[in-house]
Amino acid sequence: MKLIADTGSTKTNWYLLANASADSTQCATAGINPFFQTPADIINTLEDEFTLDKHRVTVIYYYGAGITNQSKKDQLYDVLHRFFGIDEIHIESDLMAAARSLCGDKEGIAAILGTGSNSCYFDGRTIVHNVSPLGYILGDEGSGAVLGRTLVSDILKNQFPKHLSDLFFETYQTTHSEVMEHVYRKPFPNRYLAQFTTFLLDHIHQEKIKELVTENFIRFFNRNIAQYPQSSRLPVHFTGSIAWHFAPMVKEAAAQTGYTTGRITQSPMQDLLDYHK
């Protein structure tokens, strides 16, 4: 049976396919990212949260964040081999998952807007050009982590109207010092920051918040999509929770920067299941 995994920094979706016509069974675990996690951390996540019958798995197609080089791919292969006890494991980046799900076998510009962000020009078979996302400190424009980081930074720097700042602290029952503790001393600050996109979405009608979100997406287009010459003639397709929930702002930012949007999906998984069937 085929096991298809689509993983980001926050969440991993696992689907078990019996054959081309069978329905899939699924489970979810915490996100897996070999760039931030040790092999022991990943094993612990799988042992604690993977609920499908791993003994039925005969081949794995894994798409994930943090596959930055061959070393990370080899490291993850060893972890999956150890946990599942099989040899046929195909590991690709989450960007390849986006490209295959959004473009199929046609050329296109594929982008991810989730906890992190990424993009590429895909020729229908391979990723030809990728602007490095650089992570939520140096890059990841338009991502959940950067949207959350911008929100928190503006609030703590007194750049927001007082009623919105008060509402933020009331909503999350937190303090200035607790935010600093989570960001600078606790693991996975990107996940922590990304959670605050819910606040942005709930109050998107507020001009200050709409402006913050739209400006972040404009930066995504200007600093990433603009580097693909093909983007002048091809629409930009998106997948990911941020792209899905903030689709009107994504389209507005595209229009302001001279690009067109194509498909926008919440997750690449359904299209990946079709691809692997």
Solvent accessible surface area in square Angstrom, and as a share of the most:
residue,aa,sasa,rsa
1,M,49,0.22
2,K,68,0.29
3,L,0,0.00
4,I,0,0.00
5,A,0,0.00
6,D,17,0.09
7,T,2,0.01
8,G,25,0.24
9,S,16,0.10
10,T,68,0.39
11,K,109,0.46
12,T,0,0.00
13,N,29,0.15
14,W,0,0.00
15,Y,33,0.12
16,L,2,0.01
17,L,2,0.01
18,A,48,0.37
19,N,87,0.45
20,A,68,0.53
21,S,102,0.66
22,A,28,0.21
23,D,133,0.69
24,S,36,0.23
25,T,73,0.43
26,Q,107,0.47
27,C,16,0.10
28,A,51,0.39
29,T,7,0.04
30,A,31,0.24
31,G,0,0.00
32,I,0,0.00
33,N,9,0.04
34,P,3,0.02
35,F,116,0.49
36,F,109,0.45
37,Q,16,0.07
38,T,74,0.43
39,P,52,0.33
40,A,60,0.46
41,D,62,0.32
42,I,0,0.00
43,I,9,0.04
44,N,79,0.40
45,T,17,0.10
46,L,1,0.00
47,E,112,0.50
48,D,117,0.61
49,E,65,0.29
50,F,21,0.09
51,T,107,0.62
52,L,29,0.14
53,D,68,0.35
54,K,61,0.26
55,H,157,0.70
56,R,117,0.43
57,V,5,0.03
58,T,85,0.49
59,V,15,0.08
60,I,0,0.00
61,Y,47,0.18
62,Y,1,0.00
63,Y,2,0.01
64,G,0,0.00
65,A,13,0.10
66,G,14,0.14
67,I,25,0.13
68,T,84,0.49
69,N,81,0.42
70,Q,111,0.49
71,S,76,0.49
72,K,44,0.19
73,K,59,0.25
74,D,70,0.36
75,Q,53,0.23
76,L,0,0.00
77,Y,67,0.26
78,D,89,0.46
79,V,4,0.02
80,L,0,0.00
81,H,72,0.32
82,R,166,0.60
83,F,21,0.09
84,F,15,0.06
85,G,59,0.56
86,I,28,0.14
87,D,103,0.53
88,E,89,0.40
89,I,15,0.08
90,H,78,0.35
91,I,13,0.06
92,E,53,0.24
93,S,30,0.19
94,D,31,0.16
95,L,7,0.03
96,M,20,0.09
97,A,0,0.00
98,A,1,0.00
99,A,0,0.00
100,R,49,0.18
101,S,6,0.04
102,L,8,0.04
103,C,15,0.09
104,G,31,0.30
105,D,113,0.59
106,K,143,0.61
107,E,62,0.28
108,G,2,0.02
109,I,0,0.00
110,A,0,0.00
111,A,0,0.00
112,I,22,0.11
113,L,1,0.01
114,G,10,0.09
115,T,25,0.15
116,G,27,0.26
117,S,8,0.05
118,N,26,0.13
119,S,0,0.00
120,C,0,0.00
121,Y,21,0.08
122,F,2,0.01
123,D,65,0.34
124,G,8,0.08
125,R,204,0.75
126,T,74,0.43
127,I,49,0.25
128,V,89,0.51
129,H,69,0.31
130,N,62,0.32
131,V,20,0.12
132,S,65,0.42
133,P,34,0.22
134,L,103,0.51
135,G,29,0.28
136,Y,33,0.13
137,I,127,0.65
138,L,126,0.63
139,G,7,0.06
140,D,13,0.07
141,E,12,0.05
142,G,0,0.00
143,S,0,0.00
144,G,0,0.00
145,A,1,0.00
146,V,6,0.04
147,L,0,0.00
148,G,0,0.00
149,R,90,0.33
150,T,34,0.20
151,L,0,0.00
152,V,7,0.04
153,S,53,0.34
154,D,32,0.17
155,I,7,0.03
156,L,39,0.19
157,K,142,0.60
158,N,129,0.66
159,Q,105,0.47
160,F,13,0.06
161,P,55,0.34
162,K,152,0.64
163,H,109,0.49
164,L,2,0.01
165,S,16,0.10
166,D,70,0.36
167,L,58,0.29
168,F,1,0.00
169,F,55,0.23
170,E,114,0.51
171,T,74,0.43
172,Y,55,0.21
173,Q,146,0.65
174,T,20,0.12
175,T,67,0.39
176,H,97,0.43
177,S,78,0.50
178,E,81,0.36
179,V,1,0.00
180,M,78,0.35
181,E,69,0.31
182,H,59,0.26
183,V,33,0.19
184,Y,159,0.61
185,R,189,0.69
186,K,89,0.38
187,P,107,0.68
188,F,58,0.24
189,P,25,0.15
190,N,11,0.06
191,R,56,0.21
192,Y,31,0.12
193,L,3,0.01
194,A,14,0.11
195,Q,81,0.36
196,F,2,0.01
197,T,16,0.09
198,T,76,0.44
199,F,2,0.01
200,L,0,0.00
201,L,63,0.31
202,D,88,0.46
203,H,37,0.16
204,I,42,0.21
205,H,136,0.61
206,Q,50,0.22
207,E,124,0.55
208,K,64,0.27
209,I,0,0.00
210,K,69,0.29
211,E,79,0.36
212,L,10,0.05
213,V,0,0.00
214,T,9,0.05
215,E,94,0.42
216,N,12,0.06
217,F,1,0.01
218,I,37,0.19
219,R,119,0.44
220,F,2,0.01
221,F,1,0.00
222,N,82,0.42
223,R,109,0.40
224,N,9,0.05
225,I,0,0.00
226,A,52,0.40
227,Q,95,0.42
228,Y,2,0.01
229,P,99,0.62
230,Q,42,0.19
231,S,8,0.05
232,S,104,0.67
233,R,151,0.55
234,L,25,0.13
235,P,48,0.30
236,V,0,0.00
237,H,27,0.12
238,F,0,0.00
239,T,3,0.02
240,G,10,0.09
241,S,50,0.32
242,I,10,0.05
243,A,0,0.00
244,W,120,0.42
245,H,82,0.37
246,F,3,0.01
247,A,20,0.15
248,P,84,0.53
249,M,22,0.10
250,V,0,0.00
251,K,106,0.45
252,E,61,0.27
253,A,0,0.00
254,A,2,0.01
255,A,76,0.59
256,Q,110,0.49
257,T,32,0.19
258,G,66,0.64
259,Y,37,0.14
260,T,90,0.52
261,T,36,0.21
262,G,31,0.30
263,R,101,0.37
264,I,27,0.14
265,T,22,0.13
266,Q,86,0.38
267,S,43,0.28
268,P,12,0.08
269,M,7,0.03
270,Q,109,0.49
271,D,38,0.20
272,L,0,0.00
273,L,6,0.03
274,D,81,0.42
275,Y,107,0.41
276,H,19,0.09
277,K,92,0.39
